[in-house]
C-alpha cells in the first residue's frame, strides 16, 4: 500500500501533457505579445523617420533603418511564439536518448 502512494520519478502521461501545454501557453503569450509590441514600435520609428525629411544621410535614414531592424525582430519573435514544438509523446524518452548518444560515442571511437 505504501508503495502505491509513492510517486515515481517520471510523470504520468497526463501530467507531462499538462506541463507541456502550460509551457506552450507561456511561450505563446510571451513571444506573440512582445513581437507585436516590437512591430508597433518599429513602425512608429519608421513613420517618425519618414516624416523628418532631412535627407538621405541623416537621422531620417538612421531611424528608418533602425525601425526596419526592430520590425524584423518583432516578426522573428512572432514566429517563435507561433511555432509549436513536438508533443512529449513524439520525443524520445531520456533513457533511449542516452543510449543513442552512448552508441554514437562508441561508434566515433572505433
N, C-alpha and C positions, 0 to 999 in steps of 0.2 A: 504494500500500500504506500509506504513512504517513497518508494522508488518512482511511483507513478506521478507523484506531486513534484518531483524534481524536474527542472527544465533542462532540456538538452542544450548543448552549446549552439546548435543550429536552430534557426527559427522555423516555424511551420510555414507552409506554403502561403496561407492567407496572411500571416504576419509579415512575411517578406514582401508580398504584393502590396500590403497596406503601407509599409515603409517606403517601398518604391514609388507608389502613387503620390505619397506626401512629398517625397523629394522631387518628383517630376513636377508637381504643382508649384513648389517653391521656386524651382529653376525657371519655370514658365513665367510666373508672375514677376520674378526679379528681372529677368533679361528683357521681357517684352516691354515692361513699363519704362525701364531705363533706356531701352532702344528707342522708344517713341519720344522720350524726352530729349535724347541726343539729336534725333532727326529734327524735331521742332526747333531746338536751339541752333542747329546748323543752318536751317532755312532762314531763321531770323538774322543770323550773322551774314548770310549771303545777300539778303534783302538790304541790310544796312550798308554792306559794301557796294551794292549796285546803286544805291541812292547817293553815294558820296560824289560821284562824277568828278574825281580829281585827276584822273589819268591812269594809264595802264601800269606804270611802275611806281605806284604809290600805295597808300593804305587801302585803296579800293581793291586792287589786285590781291593784296595780302589777306584782306577779310574774306573775299570770295574764295580764295584757295583754302583758307582755314575752315570756312563754312562747309566746303565740299568734303574736306577730311572728316569733319565732325559728322556729317550726314553718312559717310561711308562707315564710320564706326557704329553709328546707330543701326544701319542696315545689318551689319555683322552681328550685333547684339540681338536684333530681332530674329535673325536666322538661328542663332544659338538657342534662343528661347523656344522657337517653333520645332526644331528638330528633336525628335524623341529617341532616346536610347532603346536598346533591346530590353525586353522584359526579363526578369530574373530567371524564368524558365528557359529562355533562349541561351543564357550564359552557361559556361561550363562550371560545374562545382569546383570548389577550391582544390580538392584532392586530385581531381583529374587534371586540372591546370598545372599543379605542381609536378605531377608525373610526366606530363608532356614537356615541361621545362627541364626536368632532370634527364629525360631521354634525349632531348636536344643537346644538352651539355655533354652527355656521354658520346653522342654521335660526332660532336665537334672535336672532342679529344682524341678520337680514334684516328 
